[in-house]
Amino acid sequence: MRKNKLREILNSGKPSIGTSLLTTWPSAVEVIGHTGTFDYVEFDAEYGAFDLYALDDFCRAAELYDLSTMIKVDQACQRFHAQRAIGSGFQGVIMVDCRSAEDARECVRAVRPETPEGGGLHGVGIRRIAYVSEAGTADYVQALKDVVVVLMIEKKAAVDNLEEILSVDGIDMIQWGPTDYSMSIGKPTAYRLRGKPEIKAVERTVYETAARMGVPARAEIESPDQARYYLDLGVRHFHIGLDIAILYSWWKKNGEELRKIISDV
């Protein structure tokens, strides 16, 4: 079975860089692979449209370039989508909307193998990572143990219960979610205006707590220069870029500039 590159990076203590797509178009995955820059590509299934065939093709494209893969799944169907994505070849799963230690435990159980020592809910699946010959083998069980579980800390309740959540065995990484947090405290703000001082102060607390408790953290940044701030907080894993945001910024900037030019004619 294919080695889990994300797990190997975490075990080695090395930093990582990922980027994400709201589309499952394999050619977009291949373009990211061509850069030779990223450790993994993430599919934001919480927001994007997809079917199960698309998950297989997404992973096939990534594997051509030795890219690892991660998927962000909606809370409402997270166990189903997480297990089917793992079966397609995704090596990391981001769980959203966690509010308590019990929520965190359920996130881990959805991914881990249903063995006496694994304590999970993931049984044998004759899927892409382990067709008939490897399904249910010791290697299959190990693959489920190796899946990287990432929790979004994005609700007020999650911040209030942060130390209990971070104490849950099997949480491999966390990421701060400022926009959801703002909404959960009754102060909704636009995605691109999430750097308010009040929110940044809570973000700092989240990342400092994670560093103190030995839980790796990932930061979502919009430009490379922003990484230095998070490095000082102990963050070593970074996400940069989202296809739809990149396209929006280019279209808006260049469209407005072109409109001004032709308006003067």
N, C-alpha and C positions, 0 to 999 in steps of 0.2 A: 504494500500500500504506500501511497505517496507520503513523504515526510511532511509534517506540519511546520512550515517555515516560520509562521508567527510564533509558535510555541518555542522553536529553537532560538529565536531572537530574544524572547522573554527570559528563557532559561540562561542565556549567555549574558544578560544584563546590558545588552547593546540597545541603542536608541532605534526608533523605527519611524518611517514616513509613509503615510497613505494618502490616497485621494479618493473621491467618491463620485458616483454616477447615479442619476435618477432614471437612467435608461439601461436596459439590458442588452443594447446593441453590441454584439461581439466585436465589431470593428472599432468601437470606442475603447473597449478593453485593450485591443491590440495596439492602438495608438499610444496608450499609456505604457504598455509593455515596451514599445519601440524606444521610449525615452531612456530606458535603462536606469531610471532614477528612483522608482518607488519600490517599497517592499511588498505592498499589497494594494489592491483596489477594492473599494467598498461599494456595495449596492445598497442604496437607501430604499429598501422595500417598504418602509413605513410610509413613504411619500410617493414612490414610483409605481407604475403599473407593470404587472408581470404575470406570467403563467409558469407552471413547473418545468416545461420544456426550456424556457428562457434561462432558468437557473442553471441547468446542465450546460447550456451553450456558453453562458457567462464564464463558468469555471473552465471549460475546455479552452477558451481563448486565453484566459489568464495563465494556464499551465504551459502554454506554448512559450511563454517568456519567463518561466519560473517565478511568476507573481503569485503571492498568496492572495487569499480572498476573505472578505468579511461581509456580513450582511446585517443590516439594522432592521429588526422586525417589529411590527405593531404589537402592542400589548394584548389586544383582543384575541389574537390567534398565535401568540408567540411560540407556544409549544409545537403546534403543527408546523408552522413555517420554519422554525428553527431546525426541527428534525429533518424536514424535507430538504432544506438548504444544505445541511451537513451531508445528507445523502447525495447531494449533487456535487459536493466537493468543497464547500465553504469551510474555511478553517478557523473562523472566528465569528462570534455572534454578539451583536450589541442589543441588549435588552433595555427597553424604555419604560418610563413612568413608574419606576420602582419607588415605593414610599416607606417601606419598613424592612426589617431584617427577615421577616417571613416571606415578603415578596422576593427578596434577594435569594433566599433558599430555594424558592420555587423556580426561579430563573436557572439556577445551577442544576437542579434536578431535571429540568426539561432537556438538558444537554447531555448529562452524564449517563453512563451505561447502567442498566438495571441489573446490577450484580450485588452480591452481599456487601462487598467492600465499596462499590461505586455509589450505591444509594440513590441512583438516578431513576429516570422514567423512560429512558431511551432503549428500546429493545432492538431486535434484529430487523434490519431493513435491507431487502435485496434491491439496492439502489446503485447509483453510478460508482460510488467509492468502493463498493464491495458487492459485486454481482454474486452469482451463485457460489463461486469457489471460495470467497473470503468472508461472506456474511456470517456473523456469529463466531468467528475465530478469535483467538487471543489478540491478533493484530487489529481486528475490528474493535474490540473492547478498548484497546490502547488508543486507537484513533479518537474515540469518543472522550476518553480522558484528556486527550491533548487539545481538544477544541478550546480556543481562548474565549472566555466569557467576560464581556465588557458590560458594565452597568452605567447607564446615564443617571447622573445625579442632577435632577432637573425640576424637582418639586419641593415645595416648602417642607413637607413632611419628611422627605429624604434628607434634607439638610438638618432638620431637627433630630433625626434618628441616625445621623451619619456614622458615628462610631460603632453603633450596633450593626449597621449594614456592612461596614468595612471589616467587621470581625467574622463575618460569615465565611466559612471555609469554601474555597472554590472560586471566589471572585478574583479574576486575574488582572483586571484593569477597570478604572472608572474614567468617566469624562463629564465635565461640567456642561449643563445645558441652560444658558442664561435666559433665552427667550421664553422657554416653558416656565422657568422659575419666576420670571417677572409676571407672567400671567397668573401663576398660582398664588401670588401674594396680592393680587388685585391691582397690579400696576403694569398692564400689558404695554409692550413697546415693540416697535418694528424690528425685524431680524437684524437689520443693519445699524440699529441704534442701541445695541445691547451692551455698550460699554459704559453705562452710567456708573458714577462713583459708588452708589449704594449697592449695585449688582456686582461690581468688581470687588468690593470688600468681601462679599459672601463667597465669590469665586476663590479669592485668595485663601479664605478659611478652609474651603473644601480641599484645595490642592495641598495646603500645608498639613492638614489633618491626614490626608492620604500618605504623604511623605513620612510623617511621623509614625504611622501605623504600618509602613512597609508595603503599601498597595500601589503598584505602578499606576500612573495617570497619563491620559492623553489629552492634549489641548487642540482645539480647532482654531486655526489661525487663517488669516486672509493674505498675509505677505510674510516672506522669510524673516524680515527684521523683527517681527512680533515674537519670534521664538525666544529671544534673549530674556524677555520678561519671565517667561514660563520656566526656562532653564534655571533661573534663580530661585524658583519655587520648588525645584526638585523634579519637574516634569521632563521626561526623556522621550516621549512618544508624541508624534504630531500628525495632524490631519490638515491638509491644505488643498483647497479647491473643490468646487462642486460644479458639474457641467452646466447646469441651468443658470447658476450665478455668474459663471464666466461669460456665457453667451449674453446674458442680460446686460452686464457691464459694458461689453464690447458694443453691442447694438445701441445702447443708450448713449454712450460717449460719442461714438462715430456718427450715429444718426443725427444727434443734436448738432454736431459740428458741421456736417454736410448740409443740414437744413439752414443753418446760418449763412453758409456760403452761397447757396442758391437763392436765398431770400434777398441777397443784395444785387442780384442780376436784374 
